[in-house]
Amino acid sequence: MNTALVRHSENQRMSLAVEAGGFVFLAGLTAVETRGGTVTEQAKEILKRIDHHLAEAGTSKEKLVTANVWLTDIATFNEFNTVWDAWIAGVGKPVRACVEARLADPALTVEIMVTALR
């Protein structure tokens, strides 16, 4: 088993992604460009960023194992799922949790964290 750790975009607090044991772990991602926008806008941006970071680590959404989703308002669950379902269509679905939580910035409405097989 490969025990090497590869860290991507590391700062004083965390890494954006870590490759370990054949998996790629992404940090919880939030919107940057659409901060303050709708759940739909923020979710689309985050999922696009997830695609990008998974590709950088040599994997893709087709190899997702887990997903954790935080919504600031669970009433937006169906709105979020519309975006999620379109993004994940045609690939194997990961195990997923989706909960309501306050996020660090009130302009954020969605945060998503995923793990994929490399």
N, C-alpha and C positions, 0 to 999 in steps of 0.2 A: 504494500500500500504506500502511496506517495504521501509523505507527511509534510512536504514543503508548503509553506504559506507564501502567497503572493498577495500583497496589499496594493490597492489602487486608490489614488487620490486621498492619501492619508493627510490628516491635519493634526492639530494638537489634541483633538478630542476623539476622533474616529477615522475610520476608512470608509470610503464610499462603497467599495466592494472588496471582498476577500475570497481568494481561491484557496480551498483546503480540502484534502481528502476526496478529490474528484467532484467537489461541489463548488458553486459560486454563490456567495451570500451577498445580497445587496442591502445596503442600509435603507431605512425608511426614506422614500423620496417624496418630495412635495413639489408643488408648482413653483416656478420661478417667473416665467413670462406671463402666466395667467393668474398670478397671485391676486386675490380679490375678485376673481371671476366666478362663474357658476361651477357647480360640481362637474358638469359635463366638460366644460373647458379645462378645468384643472385635471380631471381624470385622463382626458386625451393627451395632455402634455406629459403627465407622469408616465403613462404607458409607452409613449414614444421614447422618453428618456430611459425607461427600463429596457426597451428593445436595443437602444444604443449601447448601454452599459453591459448588457449580456453579450452583445456581439463583440465588444472590446475584450471581453474575458473568454471568448471562444465558444459561446453557447447561444441559446435562443429561447424564446418562450415555449417552443416545442418541447423543451426539456425541463420545464418548471416542475418543481416538486411541491413547494408550499407558497402560499400567498397570505399575507396579513394586511387587512384594509382597516383604516380608521376613518370614520366619517364624523364630522362635528355635529351633524344632525341626522339621526337614523331615518328621519322622514325622507331623506334623499336616497335611500337604499335602492329604490327602483330606478331612479335617474342614473345612479352610478352603475347599476347592473346592465342598463342598456348599452353603456359605453364598454364595460367589461366584456359582455357577451359578444359584441361585435369584434373586439380585439382578440378574444380567445377562440373564436369560431374556427373550426377545422383542425384544431390541435387537441391533444390530450389535456384534460383539465387537472390542475393541481388541487391538492387539499387547500381549503381556504377558510379563513375566519374573517368576519366583518363585524366591527363593533362601533358604537358611538363613543367618542372621546373628545376632550378638549385638546387642541393642538397648541403649540408654542406661540403661534402668531394668529390672531383673530381673522386675518385675511385668508388663511388657509382653511379649506373645507375637506381635503382628502390627503391621506398619507398612505403609501403602499410600500410594503417590504416583501421581497421574494427571495427564494432559494431555487437554484436550478442545478441539474446535473451537468457536469462539464463534458 
